[in-house]
Amino acid sequence: MNSNIAAIEQAFGKLYSIVQKLRAPDGCPWDREQTPETIRGNLIEEAYELVEAINEGNPEHIQEELGDMFLLPVMFAVMYDEEGAIQTTQVLNGITEKIIRRHPHVFGDAEANTPDEVVKQWNAIKVSQEGKREKTSMLDTVKRGLPPLERAYKIQQAAAKAGFDWQSADGAWEKMFEELSEAREACIKLECDTKNGNENNQAQLEEELGDLLFSLINVARKHHVDPSLALQRTIDKFSYRFHYVEQRMKEKGIPMEQSNLHIMDQFWEEAKH
């Protein structure tokens, strides 16, 4: 076990030194030009790629994507080390101390025998020992910085824990159909108003479509489906089929345009099979 930890420490140190070399005056022009702001979006992208690899269950792909995920935090750490604002040793020591502090049932004498007890203890420590603001609502546990889809899902989960939920998935389905009808009505009204030179109902349509999306996420939750993962799977499926259509249209010398939609639909059906 200790030899494995030593190997991990050595590997991390080597990765860190390589990133430092890339950022050095005689390193890579692209890497030297990067800032935390320019690569922060890559962190989200790489996280989704890791999720995709985990879904596939391919160890080699997971290993590769894990490497990409390790690289980005190290790049951030090196950049902030260079500025002198944040030191990597402080970051690592800080998270280590926090994990030990919030797990007194592992590193101390406290008891927590179920996941719910662990979460309750975790939140209590944040308030009593770390001076965090006590949550006044169960929804306060959901980070505002999350992408809307993930935030909606977690807010619904938090509300459900408080008992604010349908007893079965039927209620969620009925609500979704209700919101679908209202969104369609708002869309028809907007189309009529636009023809008459009045476009003041765009905000109402946006609200109704938001309600529809929120209700659909609730349907997914009631069936124990993570909507982000479901959407990612569909995006991948659509991308594969669209690439197939592009390739077949190119082979036939047919331009990709609306007038040839019937041909593209034929190739789309081919891609499905």
Buried (B, 14 or more C-beta within 10 A) or exposed (E): EEEEEEEEEEEBEEBBEBBBEBBEEEBEEEBEEBEEEEBEEBBEEBBBBBBBBBBEEEEEBBEBBBEBBBBBEBBBBBBBBEEEEBEBEEBEEEEEEEEEBBBBBEEEEEEBEEEEEBEEBBBEBBEEEEEEEEEEEBBEBBEEEEEEBBBBBBBBBBBBEEEEBBEEBEBBBEBBEEBBEBBEEBBEBBEEBEEEEEEEBEEBBEBBBBBBBBBBBBBBBBEEEBBBBEEBEEEEEEEEBBEBBEEBBEEEEBEEEEEEEEBBEEBBEEBEE
